[in-house]
Amino acid sequence: MPNNSTKILFLMTLISGVLISLCANSWLGAWMGLEINLLSFIPLLASNKNMLSTEAALKYFLIQAIASSTLLFLILLKTNFHEMFYFTKTPDWNNIIMIPLLMKIASAPFHWWLPSVVEGLSWMNCFIILSIQKIAPLTLMSYLLSNNTFIQFMIISSALIGGIGGFNQTSLRKILAFSSINHIGWMLSTMIMGTNLWLMYFLIYTINIIVVISLTSATNISFIAQTFNSMNHKKMMKFALFISLLSLGGLPPFLGFFPKWITIQFMTQNLMILTVLILILTSLLTLYYYMRIMYTTLMITNTEMIWTTLSYPKNQYSTLLTISMSTIMFGILVCTFMISMY
């Protein structure tokens, strides 16, 4: 949580920028909300004590400024050709106007900035950039999106690059960034199916991200090598981190599998067989590099002779551990029960 009034102010204006975009009646109003959101986030990223954060803030500002100016230019160009701020389901114009929005959420092939920016940020800023900053662009895209060749290409490329890109990474931040790119492919697929489905997917993805980032932030882990011999006196924290990573990858029976299960069902009913096959295979790739961390940590580099969990006094970890384990492990049971009730 921000520890001074200035950061709290910027956090509030950041959220207000998202709300302005969501509630806007015109595309110009939506653009204004995106700009307020961007200008509020830059001071949160920059830090005098860390040059990496300042560099990441500059990169993020340049990319987002290019995307915002392109969006404004395309909106004004559209209004010169057609009615003022009126968008029909014309695929050509909608596809062009979605390009800057796709750049804002780091969808492939506009993904190149996200891993390098995320690498220089604190865990709190990582959470904001991977979840809150995607709400407004995704919502604006849901107004424009329809099933066509361009969208299918974006889905497949995001899934492939998100799955393959995390293979040779050692930083947990970069792994989460490539996982986010992979999830963008799933979210674009759910948008084709309907509004409720992508909102549910995004909500569960955000819950998974909250749990993973809370555990990594609490234990101060940034790289895979740090998981090998860390948290040996807090083994349940280590298991909770790995279970939440597997849930983020979509392994059943954890919570992260539930939205993918529903998406696969809807896509097969709509005969999107090739796309859903690529999404499933790339999800297996993301699961591979999560399980690589877990297997190496628990089996190969484990230096202890016994597996018994040492008891340790209650502290801030206990509550965090209980919430994360119950949310991730029992979430899909609750969701399945709700489905069977309805």
N, C-alpha and C positions, 0 to 999 in steps of 0.2 A: 504494500500500500504506500502511496506517496507520503513522504514525511514532512512536507512543507506546504504552505497554502498556495504557492504558485503552481506546483504540480497538480494539486487538487483542482485548481481553477482550469488548467489546461485539460485535465481529464474530463471535467464537466462539459467544457466547450467541444471536446472531441465527441462525446456522446450526443450532444445537441446537434452537431453537424450530421451525424448519422440519422438522427430523428428528422431533421429538416429534409434530407434526401428521401426518407421513407414517406413523409407526409406531403411532399411537393406536388402541386397541381400541374406544373409545367416543367419542361426539361431544363429551362434556365434555372428554376428554383432547385432542381436536383443537382445541377452543376455547382450552385452556390453552396449547398450542403456538403458536397465532396470537398470543396475548397476550404471551408471552415474546418472540416475534419482533418484535412492535410496540415493546415497551418497550426492547428492545435497539437498535432502529434510530433512535429519537428522539435519543439523545445523539450518534449519528454524524452526524445531519443538522444539529443546532444548532451554531452557531459564534459566538464572541464578536467575531470580526473582520468578520463579514459579516451585516448585518441582513436581507438577502434570504433567507439560509439559515435564520435563526431564524424568520422569517415562514413560510417553506415548512414547517419542522418543526412549527409550531403548526397550520397548515392540515392537514398530513398526520395529525397526532395526532387532531384533532377528527373528521375523516372516518373514520379507521380505528376510533376509539373508538365512534362511532355505529354503524358496521357490526358491530363485535364485540359490542356490547351487544344489538343487534337479533338477531344470530345466537344468542346465549345465550337470549334471551327466547323465540325461536321453537323452539329445542331443548327448553326446559322446557315450553313449551306443547304441543309434540308428545308429550312423554312423559306428559302428563296425559290425553291422548286415546287413546293407543295404548300398546303395550308399551314398556318402558324402553329407550331408545337403540336402537330397532329401526326401520329404515327399509325399507319395501318400495317397489316401483316404482309408487307412487301419484303421478301427475303433479301433482296440485294442491298437495299438501304439499311435494313436492320443488321445484316452481317457486318457492313462497314462500320456502323455506329457502335457495334459491340466490341470492335477491336481495341479501342482505348480502355474499355471496361475490363476486357480480358487481361490487358497489360496491368491494370491496377490490382487484380487478384492473383497475378503471376501464373496465369494459365500458359501451358506450353503452346507454341514456341516462344512466348514472351516471358519465360520463367527465369532467364539468366541472372536477373538482379537479386532474386530472393535469397538464395543460399549465402551469397557474400554479405548481404545486408544483415541477415539474421545472425551470422557468425559474430558480429561485433556488438550485439545487443545484450542487455540484461534479460533474465528469464521473464520478468514482468512485461517488458516491451515485446519479447518474443510472443507471449500469449496474445497481446493486443494486435500485433501484426498478422498473426495466424488465424485470428478469429474475429475480433470486433471490426477490424479494418475491411473485412470481406462482406459485411452485412449489406452496406449500401450498394456497392457495385453489383453484387449478386441479385439483389432485389430489382435494380434497374434492368439487369439483363433478363430477368424473368418476364418483364413486360414485352420484350422484343423477340425472345427466343422461340423458334419453331424448328421442327425436325427437318434438316436438309444436309447436303453434303459437307458444307463448311463446318457445321456444328459437330457432325460425326468425326470429321478430321481433328477438330479441337479436342474432342473426348478421347480419341484413340492416342493422339500425340501426348496429351497430359498424362494418361495412364501409363504409357510406355516410358516416358522420360522420368516420371515420378517413381516408377518401379526400378528402372535400371540405374538412375542417378545416385541412389543411396548405397550402391554396392561397395565402392572403395572409399567411403567416408569414415573418418574416425571421430568426428565431432557429432555429439547428440543433437546440437542445434541444426546442423546441416541435414541430418537424417530426418528430423521433424519437418524441415523445409521441403525435402523431396517427398516425404509422406503427404504433406499438405498439397503438393502439386498433383499427386496421384488421386487424392480425395476430390480435387477440383473436377477431374474427369467423371467421378461418380456423381458429383453434385449437378454437373451439366446434364448428365443422363436423367437424373431425377426431375430436373426442370422440364424436360420434354414430357414426362409423365403427368406432372401437375404440381401446383403450388404447395399443397399440404405435404407432399412427399419430400420435397427438397428442404422444407422448413424442419421436418422431423430429422432428416439426415444431418443437417447443419447443427441442430440442437445437440444430438448425440455425439457428433464429432467434437463440438465445443466442450461437452462434459468430459470426454476422453482427454482432450488437450489440457483442461484444467487439472485433472488428476495427475497426468504425467509431469506437467511443469511444476505443480506444487511439490511433488516428491523430489524432482531433480533440484529445485530451488532450495528445499529444506535441507537436503544432504550435500548441496554445493558440488554437484557433479556436472561436468561439461563435456568430458570425452569418454570413449568406451573404456580406455585403459584404467580410468579412475574407478570403474565399477568392479574391477577384479578383486581388490583387497579392501575396498571401502565397505562400510556398513556391516562389517563382520559382527559387531556387537548389537546390530539392529537387523537381524536377518529377515524379520517380517516386513521391514521397510523395503528390503531388496526384493523379496518375493512380490510385494505389492507393486513395485515399479515395473517388474517384468510382466506381471499379469496385466497391468494397465497398458503397456506397450503392445502386448498380444491383442488386447481388446481394440486398440487403435488400428492394428493391422487387419482386424476383422475375423479373428479366429473364434469359431463357436466353442463353448456356449456363452462367451462373454458378450457384454452389452454392444460392442462395436459391430458384431455380426448381424444384429437385428435389422438396421436400416439396409444393409447390403442384401440381406435375405429378401426383404420386401422389394427392393429395386430389381433384383434378379427375376423375381416372380412377375413383376409388371412388364419388364423388358421382354421376357420370353413370350408373354401373352400378346405383345405387340410385334412379335417376329423380328426383334432386333438381336438375332442370334449371334452374328459375328462380333458386334460391339460388346455384348455381355460376356462373350468368351474371352475377348482381349482384356476386359476389366477384371475378370476372375483370375486370369493367368498373371496379370501384373500385381494383383493383390497378393498372390502367392510369393512374388518376388519381394514385396515389402515385408511379408511375414518371414521370409528367409533371413533378411538382415536384422530383424528383431530377434529371431531365434538364435542367430549366430552370436549375438551379444549374450543372451541368456545361457546358451550351452557352454560358451567359453568361460563365463564367470562362475557357473555352478559346478562344472565338471573338470575343466582342464587346468585353470589357474587358481583353483581354490586351494589355499595353503593350510587349511585346518583339517585335523584328523577326524573330528566329530561333526555331526550335522545338527546336534541339539541346539535349540534356540535359547540363547542366554536371556534371562529375565533382566529387565532394566526398569527403573522407576518411571512412573507416569510423567509425561511432559507434553509439550506441544505436538510431538510426533504421534502420540497415542490417538488423539482425536482425528488427526489427518489420516492415520492408517485405517481407523475404523470406517470413516466416511468413504475413503477411496475403495477399500475392499468390498464394502457392501454395495456401493454404486455400480462398480464394474462387474462383480460376480453375480449379484442377484438382480441386476437390471433387466437382463433378457428374460428371466423367469417372470417378472412382473409384466413385461411387454407381451410375452406369449400368452399369459393369463388374460390380459386385456383383449388380445385378438380373439381368443376363444370365446370370451364373453359376448363380443359383438358379432 
